């Protein structure tokens, strides 16, 4: 199963982090509207990411809920009929909740830098260091920590869990 090392943090200064990410990125920014529908599952997380009416991704992943760099194991299936799949999964598992966001994606080496404007929550930064075959978690954590520093993200800004978890909290973030 593919894996990455992730961090998620509150973006205190969204525009400044965006400018820094742009300076570090190997490619121009990609702006991606996303709707993530989370389903009730006994372990891990299962979400249907709707990108367009004819394109989505079914994503299953597991990762510990802790602050700082953490390993996430995931599997992604490309979907051409997200609305119908949503209905099937809703009937089978029930919908846990929905996260709507605009994602600004920057690629820095083997890392996906996400700047997310999340409806009902605010603005966040997420790093996904995509681990190469045989690459140690420790090396991925080191890359994440270095990028965190380059982007001006402080340890006090780090969050645990998924946006869905934050939306479920009575006080939000």
C-alpha positions, 0 to 999 in steps of 0.5 A: 500500500502506498504511504506518505508522511503527513502534517496538518497545520493551521495557516495563520498567514495563508497568503505568506505561506502561499508565496513561500510555497510558490517560490519552492514549487517545481510546478505552477499552482493547481487550484482544485475544488474538492468535496470529500464525503466521509463514510462510517467505517469500523477502522481507518477512514473512507472518503469519496472525493468528488472533483467533477460530476464525472471524476472522483476518487475513493480513498481509504487511509489509516494514520494515527491521530497525533500532531506533527509528522505521521505515516499515512497508508492509503489506497486510491481508486479513480471513479467515473460516476461519483454520485452513484458510488456515493449513494451505494456507500451511503446505503451500505455505511451511512455518511459521517459528514462532508468537507468542502474545500478549495485546495491550492496544490504545489509540488516540491520535490516528492512533497505535495504542499496543500493550502486548503480553504475549508468551508466552515473551518478556515485556512490550513496547510498540509504536507504529504511527503510521498514515500518512495519504495524502500524510503524510511519514515524517518527520512520523510519526517526530516523532509516534512520538518524542513519544509515546515520551517521553510514555509514558516509553520510553527509547531504550535500550529500543528493539528491532529486528525482530519478536517472531518474530525475538526468539523465534528468538534463542538468548538471547531478547531 
